[in-house]
Amino acid sequence: EDVISRIIYASKNGGESEMRELVLNSINTLIERVCQKSSTDSGQSSIVKATITGNSTMIHLLLGIPADSIRLSPFVTAVNHPPLITAAEIGLNLNPAALVDCIPGVASYVGADISAGVLSSGMDDSEQVSLFMDVGTNGETVLGSHEWLVTCACSAGPAFEGAGVLHGMRATRGAIEEVWINGETYEPAYRVIGESKPRGLCGSGLISLLAEMFLTGIVDKGGNINLTLPTKRVRQAAHGPEYVIAWGAETQSGQDIVITRVDIDNLLRAKAAIYAGFTVLAESIGYPLEAVDRVLIGGSFGKYINVEKAVQIGLLPDMGPEKGWEQFYFLGNTSVLGAYLALIDQQARARIADIAGRMTYIELSADNSFYEAFTSALFLPHTDLHRFPSVASAMTDS
Protein backbone atom coordinates (compact mmCIF):
# COMPACT_ATOMS: atom_id res chain seq x y z
CA GLU A 1 0.00 0.00 0.00
CA ASP A 2 2.77 2.52 0.75
CA VAL A 3 4.68 4.26 -2.04
CA ILE A 4 8.13 3.37 -0.72
CA SER A 5 7.38 -0.36 -1.03
CA ARG A 6 6.19 0.22 -4.59
CA ILE A 7 9.33 2.16 -5.51
CA ILE A 8 11.57 -0.56 -4.06
CA TYR A 9 9.64 -3.27 -5.91
CA ALA A 10 9.82 -1.31 -9.17
CA SER A 11 13.60 -0.97 -8.83
CA LYS A 12 14.08 -4.75 -8.88
CA ASN A 13 14.45 -6.82 -12.06
CA GLY A 14 11.38 -6.33 -14.21
CA GLY A 15 9.54 -4.59 -11.41
CA GLU A 16 9.14 -1.26 -13.17
CA SER A 17 7.41 -2.71 -16.23
CA GLU A 18 5.28 -4.98 -14.04
CA MET A 19 4.12 -2.06 -11.88
CA ARG A 20 3.40 0.05 -14.97
CA GLU A 21 1.34 -2.77 -16.43
CA LEU A 22 -0.66 -3.07 -13.20
CA VAL A 23 -1.38 0.68 -13.17
CA LEU A 24 -2.43 0.66 -16.84
CA ASN A 25 -4.66 -2.38 -16.37
CA SER A 26 -6.39 -0.74 -13.40
CA ILE A 27 -7.04 2.47 -15.33
CA ASN A 28 -8.21 0.61 -18.45
CA THR A 29 -10.61 -1.47 -16.34
CA LEU A 30 -12.10 1.71 -14.88
CA ILE A 31 -12.42 3.25 -18.36
CA GLU A 32 -14.28 0.17 -19.57
CA ARG A 33 -16.67 0.27 -16.61
CA VAL A 34 -17.40 3.97 -17.11
CA CYS A 35 -18.16 3.41 -20.80
CA GLN A 36 -20.48 0.51 -19.98
CA LYS A 37 -22.38 2.61 -17.45
CA SER A 38 -22.67 5.61 -19.75
CA SER A 39 -23.75 3.49 -22.76
CA THR A 40 -21.51 5.49 -25.10
CA ASP A 41 -22.40 4.54 -28.70
CA SER A 42 -18.83 4.33 -30.00
CA GLY A 43 -17.39 3.13 -26.71
CA GLN A 44 -13.90 3.91 -25.56
CA SER A 45 -12.78 5.12 -29.00
CA SER A 46 -15.04 8.17 -28.57
CA ILE A 47 -12.98 9.47 -25.64
CA VAL A 48 -10.59 12.12 -26.96
CA LYS A 49 -9.10 13.51 -23.75
CA ALA A 50 -8.26 12.31 -20.25
CA THR A 51 -6.75 13.94 -17.18
CA ILE A 52 -4.82 11.88 -14.65
CA THR A 53 -3.93 12.83 -11.11
CA GLY A 54 -2.20 10.94 -8.33
CA ASN A 55 0.82 11.03 -6.09
CA SER A 56 4.24 11.57 -7.66
CA THR A 57 5.23 7.91 -7.37
CA MET A 58 2.16 6.64 -9.22
CA ILE A 59 2.56 9.22 -11.99
CA HIS A 60 6.18 8.10 -12.45
CA LEU A 61 5.18 4.42 -12.54
CA LEU A 62 2.39 5.11 -15.04
CA LEU A 63 4.74 6.97 -17.39
CA GLY A 64 7.51 4.40 -17.03
CA ILE A 65 9.86 6.90 -15.40
CA PRO A 66 12.25 5.52 -12.74
CA ALA A 67 11.04 6.61 -9.30
CA ASP A 68 14.15 5.77 -7.25
CA SER A 69 15.06 9.43 -6.74
CA ILE A 70 11.81 9.97 -4.84
CA ARG A 71 12.88 7.77 -1.92
CA LEU A 72 16.59 8.68 -1.92
CA SER A 73 18.11 11.88 -0.55
CA PRO A 74 17.67 14.67 -1.61
CA PHE A 75 14.18 13.22 -2.44
CA VAL A 76 13.52 14.78 -5.85
CA THR A 77 11.22 13.78 -8.68
CA ALA A 78 12.35 13.11 -12.23
CA VAL A 79 9.47 15.25 -13.49
CA ASN A 80 6.80 17.47 -11.91
CA HIS A 81 5.15 18.81 -15.08
CA PRO A 82 4.74 15.88 -17.52
CA PRO A 83 4.06 16.84 -21.16
CA LEU A 84 0.86 15.94 -22.99
CA ILE A 85 0.98 12.48 -24.54
CA THR A 86 -1.43 10.40 -26.58
CA ALA A 87 -3.39 7.39 -25.41
CA ALA A 88 -1.54 5.23 -27.94
CA GLU A 89 1.83 6.32 -26.54
CA ILE A 90 0.92 5.53 -22.95
CA GLY A 91 -1.21 2.43 -23.57
CA LEU A 92 -4.66 3.62 -22.50
CA ASN A 93 -7.69 2.10 -24.23
CA LEU A 94 -9.10 5.35 -25.58
CA ASN A 95 -9.13 6.92 -29.03
CA PRO A 96 -5.46 6.38 -30.05
CA ALA A 97 -5.05 10.11 -30.69
CA ALA A 98 -6.70 11.10 -27.39
CA LEU A 99 -4.66 13.56 -25.35
CA VAL A 100 -3.65 12.34 -21.90
CA ASP A 101 -2.90 15.15 -19.47
CA CYS A 102 -1.04 14.23 -16.27
CA ILE A 103 -1.69 17.04 -13.78
CA PRO A 104 1.51 18.72 -12.49
CA GLY A 105 2.84 17.95 -9.02
CA VAL A 106 5.04 19.87 -6.61
CA ALA A 107 7.62 17.53 -5.08
CA SER A 108 8.42 13.90 -4.28
CA TYR A 109 5.64 13.53 -1.71
CA VAL A 110 3.34 16.36 -2.77
CA GLY A 111 1.99 15.24 -6.09
CA ALA A 112 -0.64 16.03 -8.68
CA ASP A 113 -3.41 14.88 -6.33
CA ILE A 114 -2.59 17.78 -4.01
CA SER A 115 -2.35 20.34 -6.83
CA ALA A 116 -5.80 19.18 -7.94
CA GLY A 117 -7.03 19.20 -4.34
CA VAL A 118 -5.97 22.80 -3.76
CA LEU A 119 -7.81 23.82 -6.93
CA SER A 120 -11.03 22.09 -5.94
CA SER A 121 -10.81 23.53 -2.41
CA GLY A 122 -10.60 27.08 -3.77
CA MET A 123 -8.01 28.09 -1.16
CA ASP A 124 -5.65 29.46 -3.82
CA ASP A 125 -8.27 32.02 -4.81
CA SER A 126 -9.38 33.05 -1.30
CA GLU A 127 -8.39 35.94 0.93
CA GLN A 128 -8.89 33.66 3.93
CA VAL A 129 -5.94 31.64 5.18
CA SER A 130 -6.79 27.95 4.92
CA LEU A 131 -5.19 24.77 6.20
CA PHE A 132 -5.79 21.99 3.68
CA MET A 133 -4.84 18.43 4.55
CA ASP A 134 -5.20 15.14 2.76
CA VAL A 135 -5.74 12.42 5.36
CA GLY A 136 -3.98 9.66 3.47
CA THR A 137 -0.73 7.73 3.19
CA ASN A 138 1.53 10.74 2.67
CA GLY A 139 -0.34 13.13 4.99
CA GLU A 140 0.09 16.12 2.69
CA THR A 141 -0.70 19.56 4.10
CA VAL A 142 -1.01 22.96 2.42
CA LEU A 143 -1.26 26.28 4.28
CA GLY A 144 -1.99 29.59 2.61
CA SER A 145 -4.30 31.82 0.59
CA HIS A 146 -4.39 33.61 -2.76
CA GLU A 147 -1.18 35.40 -1.77
CA TRP A 148 1.01 32.48 -0.67
CA LEU A 149 1.05 28.68 -0.38
CA VAL A 150 3.42 26.42 1.58
CA THR A 151 3.23 22.65 1.70
CA CYS A 152 4.76 19.57 3.30
CA ALA A 153 4.20 15.84 3.55
CA CYS A 154 4.78 13.24 6.21
CA SER A 155 4.77 9.46 6.08
CA ALA A 156 1.45 8.85 7.82
CA GLY A 157 0.89 5.38 6.43
CA PRO A 158 -2.38 3.97 5.06
CA ALA A 159 -4.17 3.25 8.37
CA PHE A 160 -6.94 5.82 7.76
CA GLU A 161 -7.49 4.28 4.32
CA GLY A 162 -8.13 0.91 5.94
CA ALA A 163 -4.72 -0.72 5.44
CA GLY A 164 -2.59 -1.89 8.36
CA VAL A 165 -5.75 -2.43 10.41
CA LEU A 166 -7.03 -5.99 10.92
CA HIS A 167 -10.60 -5.23 9.88
CA GLY A 168 -9.91 -1.99 8.03
CA MET A 169 -11.35 -1.41 4.57
CA ARG A 170 -12.10 1.27 2.01
CA ALA A 171 -15.20 3.42 2.39
CA THR A 172 -17.47 1.10 0.42
CA ARG A 173 -20.68 -0.82 1.12
CA GLY A 174 -20.42 -2.71 4.39
CA ALA A 175 -17.92 -0.36 6.03
CA ILE A 176 -18.71 0.91 9.52
CA GLU A 177 -18.44 4.71 9.22
CA GLU A 178 -19.57 5.90 12.67
CA VAL A 179 -19.49 4.36 16.15
CA TRP A 180 -21.04 5.29 19.50
CA ILE A 181 -20.17 3.53 22.78
CA ASN A 182 -22.25 3.55 25.96
CA GLY A 183 -20.02 4.81 28.77
CA GLU A 184 -21.65 2.55 31.37
CA THR A 185 -22.11 -0.75 29.54
CA TYR A 186 -19.34 -0.30 26.92
CA GLU A 187 -21.81 -1.57 24.32
CA PRO A 188 -21.34 -0.06 20.84
CA ALA A 189 -23.80 1.14 18.24
CA TYR A 190 -22.69 1.79 14.69
CA ARG A 191 -23.74 3.00 11.26
CA VAL A 192 -22.80 1.08 8.11
CA ILE A 193 -22.39 2.40 4.56
CA GLY A 194 -25.20 0.95 2.45
CA GLU A 195 -27.16 -0.05 5.56
CA SER A 196 -25.97 -3.65 5.16
CA LYS A 197 -24.28 -6.07 7.53
CA PRO A 198 -20.81 -4.77 8.41
CA ARG A 199 -17.64 -6.08 6.74
CA GLY A 200 -15.09 -3.83 8.46
CA LEU A 201 -14.20 -0.25 9.37
CA CYS A 202 -13.32 2.60 7.01
CA GLY A 203 -11.29 5.65 8.00
CA SER A 204 -14.14 7.71 9.40
CA GLY A 205 -15.31 4.70 11.40
CA LEU A 206 -11.83 4.17 12.84
CA ILE A 207 -11.62 7.82 13.90
CA SER A 208 -15.05 7.63 15.53
CA LEU A 209 -14.29 4.32 17.25
CA LEU A 210 -10.95 5.44 18.68
CA ALA A 211 -12.46 8.65 20.06
CA GLU A 212 -15.32 6.76 21.70
CA MET A 213 -12.97 4.18 23.20
CA PHE A 214 -10.81 6.95 24.66
CA LEU A 215 -13.64 8.99 26.18
CA THR A 216 -15.30 5.91 27.71
CA GLY A 217 -12.04 4.66 29.23
CA ILE A 218 -11.70 1.53 27.10
CA VAL A 219 -8.27 2.79 26.08
CA ASP A 220 -5.94 5.15 27.93
CA LYS A 221 -4.01 8.03 26.39
CA GLY A 222 -1.27 5.64 25.29
CA GLY A 223 -3.74 3.44 23.40
CA ASN A 224 -3.64 0.57 25.91
CA ILE A 225 -6.87 -1.43 26.11
CA ASN A 226 -8.23 -1.83 29.65
CA LEU A 227 -8.82 -5.58 30.01
CA THR A 228 -10.25 -5.20 33.53
CA LEU A 229 -13.52 -3.60 32.38
CA PRO A 230 -16.73 -5.52 33.22
CA THR A 231 -17.60 -6.39 29.61
CA LYS A 232 -17.04 -9.26 27.18
CA ARG A 233 -16.23 -6.70 24.51
CA VAL A 234 -12.63 -6.43 25.73
CA ARG A 235 -10.52 -9.56 25.66
CA GLN A 236 -7.06 -11.01 25.20
CA ALA A 237 -6.84 -12.75 21.81
CA ALA A 238 -4.30 -14.12 19.35
CA HIS A 239 -3.55 -10.59 18.12
CA GLY A 240 -3.22 -9.28 21.67
CA PRO A 241 -5.75 -7.11 23.55
CA GLU A 242 -8.79 -6.22 21.45
CA TYR A 243 -12.27 -4.68 21.57
CA VAL A 244 -15.20 -6.29 19.74
CA ILE A 245 -17.29 -3.83 17.72
CA ALA A 246 -19.58 -6.40 16.10
CA TRP A 247 -20.15 -10.05 17.01
CA GLY A 248 -19.97 -12.62 14.23
CA ALA A 249 -23.76 -13.03 14.15
CA GLU A 250 -24.05 -9.40 13.03
CA THR A 251 -21.40 -9.41 10.28
CA GLN A 252 -21.25 -10.46 6.63
CA SER A 253 -18.34 -12.83 7.22
CA GLY A 254 -19.73 -14.43 10.35
CA GLN A 255 -16.57 -13.40 12.21
CA ASP A 256 -16.24 -10.82 14.98
CA ILE A 257 -15.11 -7.37 13.85
CA VAL A 258 -12.51 -6.13 16.31
CA ILE A 259 -9.89 -3.45 16.80
CA THR A 260 -6.59 -4.64 18.26
CA ARG A 261 -3.81 -2.93 20.16
CA VAL A 262 -1.64 -3.23 17.03
CA ASP A 263 -4.37 -1.48 15.01
CA ILE A 264 -4.50 1.32 17.56
CA ASP A 265 -0.72 1.75 17.41
CA ASN A 266 -0.92 2.13 13.63
CA LEU A 267 -3.70 4.71 13.96
CA LEU A 268 -1.76 6.64 16.60
CA ARG A 269 1.31 6.78 14.37
CA ALA A 270 -0.77 7.96 11.42
CA LYS A 271 -2.57 10.69 13.33
CA ALA A 272 0.66 11.78 15.06
CA ALA A 273 2.43 12.19 11.72
CA ILE A 274 -0.41 14.26 10.27
CA TYR A 275 -0.74 16.46 13.36
CA ALA A 276 3.02 16.97 13.60
CA GLY A 277 3.14 17.80 9.90
CA PHE A 278 0.73 20.70 9.93
CA THR A 279 1.91 22.08 13.28
CA VAL A 280 5.57 22.13 12.18
CA LEU A 281 4.56 23.59 8.81
CA ALA A 282 2.75 26.46 10.54
CA GLU A 283 5.58 27.00 13.02
CA SER A 284 8.21 27.01 10.26
CA ILE A 285 6.68 30.13 8.73
CA GLY A 286 5.66 31.68 12.04
CA TYR A 287 1.92 31.43 11.42
CA PRO A 288 -0.16 30.47 14.49
CA LEU A 289 -2.77 27.78 13.92
CA GLU A 290 -5.30 29.81 15.91
CA ALA A 291 -5.18 32.44 13.16
CA VAL A 292 -6.23 29.97 10.44
CA ASP A 293 -9.65 30.87 9.03
CA ARG A 294 -10.62 27.48 7.61
CA VAL A 295 -9.51 23.87 7.97
CA LEU A 296 -10.20 21.88 4.80
CA ILE A 297 -10.05 18.08 4.96
CA GLY A 298 -9.70 15.88 1.91
CA GLY A 299 -9.49 12.12 1.70
CA SER A 300 -11.26 9.03 0.43
CA PHE A 301 -11.94 7.45 3.83
CA GLY A 302 -15.69 8.04 3.99
CA LYS A 303 -18.49 10.33 2.92
CA TYR A 304 -17.85 12.60 5.84
CA ILE A 305 -15.73 12.97 8.93
CA ASN A 306 -16.91 13.64 12.47
CA VAL A 307 -14.72 16.67 13.13
CA GLU A 308 -15.27 16.65 16.88
CA LYS A 309 -14.09 13.05 17.13
CA ALA A 310 -11.11 13.73 14.86
CA VAL A 311 -10.10 16.50 17.26
CA GLN A 312 -10.65 14.20 20.25
CA ILE A 313 -8.02 11.75 19.01
CA GLY A 314 -5.61 14.56 18.12
CA LEU A 315 -5.85 14.20 14.34
CA LEU A 316 -7.19 17.72 13.74
CA PRO A 317 -6.29 20.92 15.62
CA ASP A 318 -8.54 22.11 18.43
CA MET A 319 -9.30 25.66 17.36
CA GLY A 320 -10.99 26.62 20.62
CA PRO A 321 -14.63 27.04 21.70
CA GLU A 322 -14.93 30.58 20.34
CA LYS A 323 -14.57 29.26 16.78
CA GLY A 324 -16.39 25.95 17.23
CA TRP A 325 -16.61 23.42 14.42
CA GLU A 326 -17.95 25.76 11.75
CA GLN A 327 -14.53 26.43 10.26
CA PHE A 328 -13.92 22.74 9.47
CA TYR A 329 -14.97 21.53 6.03
CA PHE A 330 -14.80 17.93 4.80
CA LEU A 331 -14.38 18.05 1.03
CA GLY A 332 -14.20 14.34 0.17
CA ASN A 333 -12.01 13.21 -2.72
CA THR A 334 -10.59 16.56 -3.84
CA SER A 335 -8.13 14.94 -6.24
CA VAL A 336 -10.89 13.50 -8.43
CA LEU A 337 -12.84 16.77 -8.40
CA GLY A 338 -9.74 18.76 -9.36
CA ALA A 339 -8.97 16.38 -12.24
CA TYR A 340 -12.56 16.72 -13.47
CA LEU A 341 -12.40 20.52 -13.37
CA ALA A 342 -9.11 20.48 -15.29
CA LEU A 343 -10.65 18.19 -17.90
CA ILE A 344 -13.64 20.40 -18.69
CA ASP A 345 -12.18 23.88 -18.11
CA GLN A 346 -8.95 25.18 -19.66
CA GLN A 347 -8.80 28.02 -17.15
CA ALA A 348 -8.99 25.52 -14.28
CA ARG A 349 -6.17 23.51 -15.88
CA ALA A 350 -4.04 26.65 -16.15
CA ARG A 351 -4.83 27.41 -12.52
CA ILE A 352 -3.55 24.00 -11.42
CA ALA A 353 -0.24 24.65 -13.16
CA ASP A 354 -0.06 28.01 -11.40
CA ILE A 355 -0.84 26.37 -8.03
CA ALA A 356 1.89 23.76 -8.49
CA GLY A 357 4.37 26.47 -9.41
CA ARG A 358 3.43 28.73 -6.49
CA MET A 359 3.63 26.18 -3.68
CA THR A 360 6.78 26.30 -1.56
CA TYR A 361 7.70 22.79 -0.42
CA ILE A 362 9.21 22.24 3.03
CA GLU A 363 11.06 18.94 3.52
CA LEU A 364 10.24 17.65 7.01
CA SER A 365 12.84 14.89 6.98
CA ALA A 366 15.50 17.57 7.42
CA ASP A 367 13.66 19.20 10.34
CA ASN A 368 14.40 17.79 13.81
CA SER A 369 11.39 19.60 15.23
CA PHE A 370 9.13 17.28 13.24
CA TYR A 371 10.34 14.21 15.15
CA GLU A 372 9.84 15.99 18.47
CA ALA A 373 6.32 17.02 17.45
CA PHE A 374 5.59 13.49 16.19
CA THR A 375 6.66 11.89 19.48
CA SER A 376 4.51 14.33 21.47
CA ALA A 377 1.49 13.51 19.31
CA LEU A 378 1.71 9.73 19.80
CA PHE A 379 -0.88 9.95 22.57
CA LEU A 380 -4.62 10.62 22.88
CA PRO A 381 -5.05 13.37 22.08
CA HIS A 382 -1.52 14.70 22.78
CA THR A 383 1.04 14.91 25.58
CA ASP A 384 0.13 18.59 25.96
CA LEU A 385 -3.59 18.62 26.80
CA HIS A 386 -3.58 22.44 26.80
CA ARG A 387 -3.56 22.20 23.00
CA PHE A 388 -6.96 20.49 23.18
CA PRO A 389 -9.26 22.46 25.52
CA SER A 390 -12.47 20.98 24.11
CA VAL A 391 -11.13 17.45 24.66
CA ALA A 392 -10.11 18.27 28.23
CA SER A 393 -13.67 19.50 28.82
CA ALA A 394 -15.18 16.34 27.28
CA MET A 395 -12.94 14.15 29.45
CA THR A 396 -14.15 15.99 32.55
CA ASP A 397 -17.79 15.56 31.52
CA SER A 398 -17.38 11.84 30.84
C-alpha positions in Angstrom: 0.0 0.0 0.0 2.8 2.5 0.8 4.7 4.3 -2.0 8.1 3.4 -0.7 7.4 -0.4 -1.0 6.2 0.2 -4.6 9.3 2.2 -5.5 11.6 -0.6 -4.1 9.6 -3.3 -5.9 9.8 -1.3 -9.2 13.6 -1.0 -8.8 14.1 -4.7 -8.9 14.5 -6.8 -12.1 11.4 -6.3 -14.2 9.5 -4.6 -11.4 9.1 -1.3 -13.2 7.4 -2.7 -16.2 5.3 -5.0 -14.0 4.1 -2.1 -11.9 3.4 0.0 -15.0 1.3 -2.8 -16.4 -0.7 -3.1 -13.2 -1.4 0.7 -13.2 -2.4 0.7 -16.8 -4.7 -2.4 -16.4 -6.4 -0.7 -13.4 -7.0 2.5 -15.3 -8.2 0.6 -18.4 -10.6 -1.5 -16.3 -12.1 1.7 -14.9 -12.4 3.2 -18.4 -14.3 0.2 -19.6 -16.7 0.3 -16.6 -17.4 4.0 -17.1 -18.2 3.4 -20.8 -20.5 0.5 -20.0 -22.4 2.6 -17.4 -22.7 5.6 -19.8 -23.7 3.5 -22.8 -21.5 5.5 -25.1 -22.4 4.5 -28.7 -18.8 4.3 -30.0 -17.4 3.1 -26.7 -13.9 3.9 -25.6 -12.8 5.1 -29.0 -15.0 8.2 -28.6 -13.0 9.5 -25.6 -10.6 12.1 -27.0 -9.1 13.5 -23.8 -8.3 12.3 -20.3 -6.8 13.9 -17.2 -4.8 11.9 -14.6 -3.9 12.8 -11.1 -2.2 10.9 -8.3 0.8 11.0 -6.1 4.2 11.6 -7.7 5.2 7.9 -7.4 2.2 6.6 -9.2 2.6 9.2 -12.0 6.2 8.1 -12.5 5.2 4.4 -12.5 2.4 5.1 -15.0 4.7 7.0 -17.4 7.5 4.4 -17.0 9.9 6.9 -15.4 12.3 5.5 -12.7 11.0 6.6 -9.3 14.1 5.8 -7.2 15.1 9.4 -6.7 11.8 10.0 -4.8 12.9 7.8 -1.9 16.6 8.7 -1.9 18.1 11.9 -0.5 17.7 14.7 -1.6 14.2 13.2 -2.4 13.5 14.8 -5.8 11.2 13.8 -8.7 12.3 13.1 -12.2 9.5 15.2 -13.5 6.8 17.5 -11.9 5.2 18.8 -15.1 4.7 15.9 -17.5 4.1 16.8 -21.2 0.9 15.9 -23.0 1.0 12.5 -24.5 -1.4 10.4 -26.6 -3.4 7.4 -25.4 -1.5 5.2 -27.9 1.8 6.3 -26.5 0.9 5.5 -23.0 -1.2 2.4 -23.6 -4.7 3.6 -22.5 -7.7 2.1 -24.2 -9.1 5.3 -25.6 -9.1 6.9 -29.0 -5.5 6.4 -30.1 -5.1 10.1 -30.7 -6.7 11.1 -27.4 -4.7 13.6 -25.4 -3.7 12.3 -21.9 -2.9 15.2 -19.5 -1.0 14.2 -16.3 -1.7 17.0 -13.8 1.5 18.7 -12.5 2.8 17.9 -9.0 5.0 19.9 -6.6 7.6 17.5 -5.1 8.4 13.9 -4.3 5.6 13.5 -1.7 3.3 16.4 -2.8 2.0 15.2 -6.1 -0.6 16.0 -8.7 -3.4 14.9 -6.3 -2.6 17.8 -4.0 -2.4 20.3 -6.8 -5.8 19.2 -7.9 -7.0 19.2 -4.3 -6.0 22.8 -3.8 -7.8 23.8 -6.9 -11.0 22.1 -5.9 -10.8 23.5 -2.4 -10.6 27.1 -3.8 -8.0 28.1 -1.2 -5.6 29.5 -3.8 -8.3 32.0 -4.8 -9.4 33.0 -1.3 -8.4 35.9 0.9 -8.9 33.7 3.9 -5.9 31.6 5.2 -6.8 28.0 4.9 -5.2 24.8 6.2 -5.8 22.0 3.7 -4.8 18.4 4.5 -5.2 15.1 2.8 -5.7 12.4 5.4 -4.0 9.7 3.5 -0.7 7.7 3.2 1.5 10.7 2.7 -0.3 13.1 5.0 0.1 16.1 2.7 -0.7 19.6 4.1 -1.0 23.0 2.4 -1.3 26.3 4.3 -2.0 29.6 2.6 -4.3 31.8 0.6 -4.4 33.6 -2.8 -1.2 35.4 -1.8 1.0 32.5 -0.7 1.0 28.7 -0.4 3.4 26.4 1.6 3.2 22.6 1.7 4.8 19.6 3.3 4.2 15.8 3.5 4.8 13.2 6.2 4.8 9.5 6.1 1.5 8.9 7.8 0.9 5.4 6.4 -2.4 4.0 5.1 -4.2 3.3 8.4 -6.9 5.8 7.8 -7.5 4.3 4.3 -8.1 0.9 5.9 -4.7 -0.7 5.4 -2.6 -1.9 8.4 -5.7 -2.4 10.4 -7.0 -6.0 10.9 -10.6 -5.2 9.9 -9.9 -2.0 8.0 -11.4 -1.4 4.6 -12.1 1.3 2.0 -15.2 3.4 2.4 -17.5 1.1 0.4 -20.7 -0.8 1.1 -20.4 -2.7 4.4 -17.9 -0.4 6.0 -18.7 0.9 9.5 -18.4 4.7 9.2 -19.6 5.9 12.7 -19.5 4.4 16.2 -21.0 5.3 19.5 -20.2 3.5 22.8 -22.2 3.5 26.0 -20.0 4.8 28.8 -21.7 2.6 31.4 -22.1 -0.7 29.5 -19.3 -0.3 26.9 -21.8 -1.6 24.3 -21.3 -0.1 20.8 -23.8 1.1 18.2 -22.7 1.8 14.7 -23.7 3.0 11.3 -22.8 1.1 8.1 -22.4 2.4 4.6 -25.2 0.9 2.4 -27.2 -0.1 5.6 -26.0 -3.7 5.2 -24.3 -6.1 7.5 -20.8 -4.8 8.4 -17.6 -6.1 6.7 -15.1 -3.8 8.5 -14.2 -0.2 9.4 -13.3 2.6 7.0 -11.3 5.7 8.0 -14.1 7.7 9.4 -15.3 4.7 11.4 -11.8 4.2 12.8 -11.6 7.8 13.9 -15.0 7.6 15.5 -14.3 4.3 17.3 -10.9 5.4 18.7 -12.5 8.7 20.1 -15.3 6.8 21.7 -13.0 4.2 23.2 -10.8 6.9 24.7 -13.6 9.0 26.2 -15.3 5.9 27.7 -12.0 4.7 29.2 -11.7 1.5 27.1 -8.3 2.8 26.1 -5.9 5.1 27.9 -4.0 8.0 26.4 -1.3 5.6 25.3 -3.7 3.4 23.4 -3.6 0.6 25.9 -6.9 -1.4 26.1 -8.2 -1.8 29.7 -8.8 -5.6 30.0 -10.3 -5.2 33.5 -13.5 -3.6 32.4 -16.7 -5.5 33.2 -17.6 -6.4 29.6 -17.0 -9.3 27.2 -16.2 -6.7 24.5 -12.6 -6.4 25.7 -10.5 -9.6 25.7 -7.1 -11.0 25.2 -6.8 -12.7 21.8 -4.3 -14.1 19.3 -3.5 -10.6 18.1 -3.2 -9.3 21.7 -5.7 -7.1 23.5 -8.8 -6.2 21.4 -12.3 -4.7 21.6 -15.2 -6.3 19.7 -17.3 -3.8 17.7 -19.6 -6.4 16.1 -20.2 -10.0 17.0 -20.0 -12.6 14.2 -23.8 -13.0 14.1 -24.0 -9.4 13.0 -21.4 -9.4 10.3 -21.3 -10.5 6.6 -18.3 -12.8 7.2 -19.7 -14.4 10.4 -16.6 -13.4 12.2 -16.2 -10.8 15.0 -15.1 -7.4 13.8 -12.5 -6.1 16.3 -9.9 -3.5 16.8 -6.6 -4.6 18.3 -3.8 -2.9 20.2 -1.6 -3.2 17.0 -4.4 -1.5 15.0 -4.5 1.3 17.6 -0.7 1.7 17.4 -0.9 2.1 13.6 -3.7 4.7 14.0 -1.8 6.6 16.6 1.3 6.8 14.4 -0.8 8.0 11.4 -2.6 10.7 13.3 0.7 11.8 15.1 2.4 12.2 11.7 -0.4 14.3 10.3 -0.7 16.5 13.4 3.0 17.0 13.6 3.1 17.8 9.9 0.7 20.7 9.9 1.9 22.1 13.3 5.6 22.1 12.2 4.6 23.6 8.8 2.8 26.5 10.5 5.6 27.0 13.0 8.2 27.0 10.3 6.7 30.1 8.7 5.7 31.7 12.0 1.9 31.4 11.4 -0.2 30.5 14.5 -2.8 27.8 13.9 -5.3 29.8 15.9 -5.2 32.4 13.2 -6.2 30.0 10.4 -9.6 30.9 9.0 -10.6 27.5 7.6 -9.5 23.9 8.0 -10.2 21.9 4.8 -10.1 18.1 5.0 -9.7 15.9 1.9 -9.5 12.1 1.7 -11.3 9.0 0.4 -11.9 7.4 3.8 -15.7 8.0 4.0 -18.5 10.3 2.9 -17.8 12.6 5.8 -15.7 13.0 8.9 -16.9 13.6 12.5 -14.7 16.7 13.1 -15.3 16.7 16.9 -14.1 13.1 17.1 -11.1 13.7 14.9 -10.1 16.5 17.3 -10.7 14.2 20.2 -8.0 11.7 19.0 -5.6 14.6 18.1 -5.8 14.2 14.3 -7.2 17.7 13.7 -6.3 20.9 15.6 -8.5 22.1 18.4 -9.3 25.7 17.4 -11.0 26.6 20.6 -14.6 27.0 21.7 -14.9 30.6 20.3 -14.6 29.3 16.8 -16.4 25.9 17.2 -16.6 23.4 14.4 -18.0 25.8 11.7 -14.5 26.4 10.3 -13.9 22.7 9.5 -15.0 21.5 6.0 -14.8 17.9 4.8 -14.4 18.0 1.0 -14.2 14.3 0.2 -12.0 13.2 -2.7 -10.6 16.6 -3.8 -8.1 14.9 -6.2 -10.9 13.5 -8.4 -12.8 16.8 -8.4 -9.7 18.8 -9.4 -9.0 16.4 -12.2 -12.6 16.7 -13.5 -12.4 20.5 -13.4 -9.1 20.5 -15.3 -10.6 18.2 -17.9 -13.6 20.4 -18.7 -12.2 23.9 -18.1 -9.0 25.2 -19.7 -8.8 28.0 -17.1 -9.0 25.5 -14.3 -6.2 23.5 -15.9 -4.0 26.7 -16.1 -4.8 27.4 -12.5 -3.6 24.0 -11.4 -0.2 24.6 -13.2 -0.1 28.0 -11.4 -0.8 26.4 -8.0 1.9 23.8 -8.5 4.4 26.5 -9.4 3.4 28.7 -6.5 3.6 26.2 -3.7 6.8 26.3 -1.6 7.7 22.8 -0.4 9.2 22.2 3.0 11.1 18.9 3.5 10.2 17.7 7.0 12.8 14.9 7.0 15.5 17.6 7.4 13.7 19.2 10.3 14.4 17.8 13.8 11.4 19.6 15.2 9.1 17.3 13.2 10.3 14.2 15.1 9.8 16.0 18.5 6.3 17.0 17.4 5.6 13.5 16.2 6.7 11.9 19.5 4.5 14.3 21.5 1.5 13.5 19.3 1.7 9.7 19.8 -0.9 9.9 22.6 -4.6 10.6 22.9 -5.0 13.4 22.1 -1.5 14.7 22.8 1.0 14.9 25.6 0.1 18.6 26.0 -3.6 18.6 26.8 -3.6 22.4 26.8 -3.6 22.2 23.0 -7.0 20.5 23.2 -9.3 22.5 25.5 -12.5 21.0 24.1 -11.1 17.5 24.7 -10.1 18.3 28.2 -13.7 19.5 28.8 -15.2 16.3 27.3 -12.9 14.2 29.4 -14.2 16.0 32.6 -17.8 15.6 31.5 -17.4 11.8 30.8 
